[in-house]
Amino acid sequence: MSADEATPEHLHPIALLSGLGKAVRNLFGGIAAGGYFAFKGQTFVALMMLGGIAGVTLAGLLLHWWRFSFRVGADAIRIDSGILSRTHRTIPYDRIQDVSISQSPVHRLAGVARVTLETGSSTAGKDEGDLEAISLARAEALRELVRARRTGAVAAVETQAMAEPPPLFAMDACRVLTLGLLSFSLALFAALFGATQTIGNVIDFDPFRRKFWEPILAEGGWLLDHRIGAILGGLVIVGVAGLATGVIRTGLREWGFTLTLTGRSFRRRRGLLTRTDVSLPLRRIQAGVIATGPVRERLGWVRLAVESLASDASEGKQREDHVLAPLARPDELAPVLHALGWEAPGPETAWRMVDRAHVTSFCVALLPVFPLLLLLAPLRWLDWKRTAYALEAERLLIRTGWWRRRLLILPLANIQTVDLTENALGRRFGIAALTIAVAGGSAGGHHLPSLPRNDASLLHRRLLSPAP
């Protein structure tokens, strides 16, 4: 039965709540106008205006919900929407690349879920198929149906009870708490400090001033007698607030993190209030990034993310990296990498460092601002010590960064473009840089800096040459 002949299905009525929130934001100007008339004493006019706005909004929401339907056929899914101007969108199964399921707290109470269908032709930031609220059982059956049709399966998977495979990676509450404590960033610290100096002055909450501590510390001693004491106390408060913010934000996003392998797709579930369930086909994964930092590496923690042709619906952004292991031990990545047909670099990996001109050219460029050079030159040297690459039979490895340490695993078959660039100063030192892009990767691509000019040309040709 084709999608046109299939029985139409409607969204759960709870989808009206989502539409109501959007409608209120769109009608903010009219609501403000009603408030203006009420302030002027024209209560009847204000009530009539607000009543008319509410009536039109509710009527529009009900009509939109009533006119929205979807049909699940043997070859495609059809979505019909619109009140006066009708849109009939047909999405063949072989064009659906990813099916994501998410549940807000309201969805979970009602036993429904939001389903997002993504195709390779979806425009930036917009998915071609979005079912705001259908029953959770129907959402899971629809995902399995799409997966079966896409892979050529014949069985009616809507009624099959599939066994849950053991997870490749999971995070317990202790691991999530650890990640939250390690998620404190300098940007967050700066934002909290700025808030105390702006909003804090308005609400009289500035922990960097002596008068803030006077009612708290009756016998403050050194803390109240010295200006530096109040500053140190303020830094402690901002630091604790930053740690608490990191823990709360991480807990809401990563609680119950589980990664499993179902067929030829990764299935990632996470979230405390809003629970997301994302399916990521292995064939769409283009590259992997193992990330860490000086503190995390010393403690033995790393993070694994992949770049994929699919967007990450749980993040609300197009081309967002899919995180497969937010906080893991290096040996815990082995099952995940094995599922992708990859392995982490070992002691036998032949790393090639970039040219020393990575440091010297930087120092020459900063000579006019010598004080800044004294501050940044040591950091540039540390960055050079960790920047290297290794070209193996079927993949390119790029290691960069001192503070933000990244290890890129890039299969050669997935490389789309390679740009060789050199600036005026780089030509004087005989160095060039390569920028490597993959489909679905970051907008700026992956940067390999400060290669000797001849090495850069040879590597450029090698990366663009067809596989033997």
C-alpha positions in Angstrom: 0.0 0.0 0.0 1.4 3.4 -1.0 1.6 6.3 1.3 -1.2 8.1 -0.5 -3.5 5.1 0.2 -2.5 4.5 3.8 -4.8 5.5 6.7 -4.1 9.0 8.0 -2.8 9.3 11.6 -3.0 12.4 13.8 -0.7 13.9 16.4 -1.5 13.5 20.1 -3.5 16.5 21.5 -0.6 17.4 23.7 1.1 18.8 20.6 -1.2 21.8 21.1 0.9 22.8 24.1 4.0 23.2 21.9 2.1 25.2 19.4 0.6 27.4 22.1 4.1 28.4 23.4 5.2 29.4 19.9 2.0 31.3 19.3 2.4 33.3 22.5 5.9 34.4 21.4 4.7 35.4 18.0 1.8 37.5 19.5 3.9 39.2 22.1 3.3 42.6 20.4 -0.5 42.2 20.6 -0.4 41.2 24.2 1.8 44.2 25.0 -0.7 46.4 23.3 -3.5 45.0 25.4 -1.4 45.7 28.5 -1.0 49.3 27.4 -4.7 49.9 27.1 -5.2 48.3 30.5 -2.6 50.6 32.0 -4.4 53.6 30.5 -7.6 52.5 32.2 -9.4 51.3 29.1 -10.0 47.9 30.6 -12.9 46.9 28.2 -10.7 47.6 25.1 -7.8 45.6 26.7 -10.1 42.7 27.5 -11.6 42.7 24.0 -8.2 42.8 22.4 -6.7 40.0 24.6 -9.9 37.9 24.2 -9.8 38.3 20.4 -6.1 37.4 20.3 -6.7 34.3 22.5 -9.7 33.2 20.5 -7.9 33.5 17.1 -4.8 31.8 18.5 -6.7 28.9 19.9 -8.8 28.5 16.8 -5.7 28.5 14.6 -3.9 25.9 16.8 -6.9 23.6 16.8 -7.3 23.9 13.0 -3.6 23.3 12.4 -3.7 20.2 14.7 -6.9 18.9 13.1 -5.5 19.4 9.5 -2.1 17.9 10.3 -1.8 14.2 9.6 0.8 11.6 8.5 0.5 8.4 6.5 2.9 5.4 6.8 3.0 3.5 3.5 5.0 0.6 2.2 7.4 2.8 0.3 7.3 6.2 2.0 5.9 8.5 4.7 3.6 11.3 3.7 3.0 14.3 5.9 0.0 16.6 5.2 -0.1 20.0 6.9 -1.6 23.5 6.5 -5.0 25.1 6.9 -5.7 27.0 3.7 -2.5 26.4 1.8 -2.0 22.6 2.1 1.5 20.9 1.9 1.8 17.3 1.0 5.3 16.1 1.7 6.3 12.5 0.7 9.6 11.1 2.1 10.7 7.8 0.7 12.3 5.4 3.2 15.6 5.2 1.3 16.0 9.0 1.7 15.5 9.0 5.5 19.0 9.0 7.0 18.2 9.3 10.7 15.2 8.9 13.0 15.5 10.6 16.4 13.1 10.3 19.3 13.0 12.8 22.2 10.8 13.2 25.2 10.3 16.3 27.3 8.9 15.9 30.9 5.4 16.6 29.6 5.9 14.0 26.8 7.0 11.4 29.4 4.0 12.1 31.6 1.6 11.6 28.6 3.5 8.6 27.2 4.3 10.3 23.9 7.4 11.3 22.0 8.6 13.7 19.3 10.0 12.0 16.2 12.4 13.8 13.8 13.0 12.4 10.3 16.1 13.7 8.7 17.1 13.3 5.0 20.3 14.2 3.2 18.5 17.1 1.4 17.2 18.8 4.5 18.1 22.5 4.7 20.4 23.9 7.4 18.7 23.7 10.8 15.5 22.3 9.5 14.4 18.7 9.2 12.1 17.5 6.5 9.8 15.5 8.8 8.8 16.5 12.4 6.1 14.7 14.3 5.6 16.7 17.4 3.8 14.2 19.6 2.8 10.6 18.8 2.7 7.6 21.2 6.0 6.3 22.4 5.2 2.8 21.1 4.2 4.1 17.7 7.4 6.2 17.6 9.7 3.2 18.3 7.8 1.1 15.8 8.1 3.8 13.2 11.8 4.0 13.7 12.2 0.2 13.4 10.1 0.3 10.3 12.2 2.9 8.6 15.4 1.0 9.6 14.0 -2.2 8.1 12.8 -0.6 4.9 16.1 1.2 4.4 18.1 -2.0 4.8 15.7 -4.1 2.7 14.3 -6.1 5.5 10.9 -7.8 4.7 9.6 -8.7 8.2 6.9 -6.5 9.8 9.0 -5.1 12.5 6.2 -3.1 14.0 5.1 -6.2 15.9 8.5 -7.7 16.6 10.0 -7.6 20.1 13.7 -6.9 19.6 16.1 -7.8 22.3 18.1 -4.9 23.8 21.8 -5.5 23.1 24.3 -4.8 25.9 25.6 -1.2 25.8 29.0 -0.4 24.3 29.3 2.5 26.7 27.3 3.8 29.6 27.7 6.4 32.4 26.5 6.0 35.9 25.6 8.8 38.3 29.2 9.0 39.6 30.6 9.4 36.1 28.1 12.1 35.3 29.0 14.0 38.5 32.7 13.7 37.6 32.0 15.1 34.1 30.1 18.0 35.6 33.0 18.9 37.9 35.4 18.8 35.0 33.1 20.9 32.8 33.9 24.2 34.4 35.3 26.5 31.8 37.1 29.9 31.8 34.3 31.3 29.6 31.7 30.3 32.3 33.9 31.8 35.0 34.2 35.1 33.0 30.4 35.2 32.5 29.7 34.7 36.2 32.3 37.4 37.1 30.7 39.8 34.6 27.3 39.1 36.1 28.5 40.0 39.6 29.9 43.3 38.3 26.7 44.2 36.3 23.6 42.6 37.7 25.3 42.2 41.1 25.5 46.0 41.5 21.8 46.3 40.9 20.7 43.6 43.3 23.5 44.4 45.8 25.3 41.1 45.3 29.0 41.7 44.7 31.2 39.2 46.6 34.3 41.2 45.5 33.4 44.1 47.9 34.1 44.3 51.6 30.5 45.3 52.5 29.3 42.0 51.0 31.2 40.0 53.7 30.6 42.3 56.7 27.1 40.8 57.6 28.4 37.3 56.9 31.6 37.4 58.8 31.2 39.1 62.2 34.8 38.3 63.0 36.2 38.4 59.5 39.8 39.1 60.5 42.1 39.2 57.6 39.3 38.7 55.1 37.7 42.0 56.0 40.9 43.9 56.8 42.5 43.5 53.3 41.1 44.3 49.9 42.7 41.1 48.5 40.7 39.1 51.0 37.4 40.2 49.6 38.7 39.4 46.1 39.8 35.9 47.0 36.4 35.3 48.7 34.6 36.5 45.6 36.7 34.2 43.4 35.8 31.3 45.7 32.0 32.1 45.4 32.2 32.5 41.6 34.2 29.2 41.4 31.7 27.3 43.5 28.8 28.7 41.4 30.7 27.7 38.2 31.1 24.2 39.5 27.5 23.9 40.5 26.4 25.3 37.1 28.6 22.7 35.3 27.2 19.8 37.4 23.6 20.8 36.9 23.9 21.5 33.2 25.8 18.2 32.6 23.4 16.2 34.8 20.4 17.5 32.8 22.0 16.6 29.5 24.0 13.4 30.2 22.0 11.6 32.9 21.5 7.9 32.0 23.8 8.1 29.0 23.8 4.8 27.1 25.3 3.9 23.8 24.3 0.6 22.1 24.8 -0.9 18.7 21.6 -1.9 17.0 22.2 -3.5 13.6 24.3 -1.0 11.6 23.5 2.0 13.8 24.5 3.5 17.1 21.6 4.2 19.5 22.3 7.0 22.0 20.0 7.7 24.9 20.5 10.4 27.5 18.8 13.2 29.5 17.2 13.8 32.9 14.2 16.0 32.1 14.2 15.9 28.3 15.1 12.3 27.3 16.6 11.9 23.8 16.9 8.7 21.8 19.1 9.2 18.7 19.9 6.7 16.0 23.1 7.2 14.0 23.9 5.0 11.0 27.5 3.8 11.0 27.8 4.4 7.2 27.2 8.1 7.7 30.0 8.7 10.2 32.9 10.5 8.5 35.5 11.1 11.1 36.2 10.7 14.8 37.7 13.1 17.4 39.2 11.9 20.7 39.5 15.0 22.9 41.0 15.7 26.3 43.0 18.3 28.2 45.9 18.6 30.6 43.8 17.9 33.6 41.6 15.3 32.1 44.5 13.5 30.5 46.4 13.3 33.8 43.3 11.9 35.4 42.9 9.4 32.6 39.7 10.8 30.9 38.9 11.3 27.2 35.9 12.2 25.1 34.9 10.6 21.8 32.8 12.4 19.3 32.2 11.8 15.6 31.4 13.9 12.6 28.4 12.6 10.6 26.2 13.5 7.7 23.3 13.5 10.2 22.5 16.5 12.4 22.2 16.0 16.1 18.6 16.8 16.9 19.2 16.6 20.6 21.5 19.6 20.4 19.1 21.7 18.2 22.0 22.5 15.8 22.8 21.4 12.3 26.2 19.7 11.8 26.8 19.2 15.5 29.3 16.6 16.5 27.7 13.4 17.8 29.1 12.6 21.3 29.5 8.9 21.7 31.4 8.9 25.0 31.4 12.2 27.0 33.8 10.9 29.7 35.6 7.6 29.2 38.8 5.8 30.0 40.9 5.2 26.8 40.3 1.4 27.0 36.5 2.0 27.1 36.6 3.5 23.6 37.9 0.2 22.1 34.4 -1.4 21.6 33.0 1.8 20.0 36.0 2.3 17.7 35.8 -1.4 16.8 32.2 -1.0 15.7 33.4 1.6 13.3 36.2 -0.5 12.0 38.8 1.8 13.7 41.3 1.6 16.4 43.1 4.1 18.5 46.7 5.0 17.6 49.3 2.8 19.4 52.9 3.1 20.4 54.0 2.0 17.0 52.3 5.0 15.3 54.9 7.0 13.3 54.1 10.6 14.2 55.6 13.4 12.2 55.9 16.8 14.0 55.2 20.0 12.2 58.1 22.4 11.4 59.7 24.5 14.1 58.7 27.5 12.1 55.3 27.0 13.8 56.9 28.8 16.8 59.5 31.0 15.1 57.1 32.5 12.6 54.6 33.2 15.4 57.3 35.0 17.4 58.3 37.1 14.5 54.7 38.1 13.9 54.4 39.3 17.5 57.7 41.2 17.8 55.9 44.6 17.5 54.0 43.7 20.7 56.8 42.3 22.7 55.0 42.0 26.1 52.3 39.9 24.4 55.1 37.8 22.8 56.6 37.0 26.2 53.2 35.7 27.4 52.1 33.7 24.3 55.4 32.3 23.1 55.6 29.5 25.7 52.0 28.5 25.0 52.9 28.4 21.2 55.9 26.2 22.0 53.7 23.8 24.0 51.2 23.7 21.2 54.1 22.8 18.7 55.3 20.0 20.9 51.9 18.3 20.6 51.0 19.1 16.9 51.8 16.1 14.6 50.3 13.9 12.0 50.6 10.3 10.8 49.6 9.0 7.4 48.7 5.3 7.5 47.3 2.9 4.8 43.7 4.0 5.0 43.5 6.9 7.4 45.1 10.2 8.4 45.7 11.0 12.1 46.1 14.6 13.2 47.1 15.5 16.8 46.7 19.2 17.8 46.5 21.4 20.8 48.0 21.7 24.3 45.1 22.9 26.3 42.4 21.6 24.1 44.0 18.3 22.9 42.4 16.7 19.9 43.2 13.5 18.0 41.4 13.3 14.7 40.8 9.9 13.1 40.0 10.5 9.4 39.5 7.7 6.9 41.1 8.7 3.6 38.0 7.6 1.6 35.9 10.2 3.4 38.0 13.3 2.5 36.1 15.7 0.3 38.5 18.6 -0.2 42.1 19.5 0.7 43.2 23.2 0.6 46.9 24.1 0.6 47.4 27.7 1.9 50.4 29.8 2.7 50.7 33.4 3.8 53.5 36.0 3.2 55.2 35.2 6.4 54.9 31.5 5.9 56.5 31.7 2.5 59.5 33.4 4.1 59.9 30.4 6.4 59.1 27.8 3.7 55.9 26.4 5.4 52.3 25.9 4.4 49.1 24.6 5.9 46.5 22.1 4.9 42.8 22.4 5.5 40.9 19.1 5.2 37.1 18.9 4.9 34.7 16.0 5.1 31.0 15.9 4.4 29.1 16.9 7.5 32.2 18.2 9.2 32.8 21.5 10.9 32.5 24.6 8.7 36.2 25.5 8.9 37.5 21.9 8.3 40.5 20.3 10.0 43.7 22.4 10.1 47.2 20.9 9.8 49.6 23.9 10.2 53.2 24.7 9.6 54.3 21.8 7.2 57.5 22.2 5.2 56.3 23.4 1.7 57.4 20.2 -0.1 55.9 17.9 2.5 52.6 19.9 2.3 52.5 19.5 -1.5 53.2 15.7 -1.3 50.6 15.2 1.4 48.1 17.3 -0.5 48.5 15.1 -3.6 48.4 11.9 -1.6 45.2 12.8 0.2 43.4 13.7 -3.1 44.7 10.7 -5.0 42.3 7.8 -5.7 42.6 4.8 -3.5 44.6 2.0 -5.1 
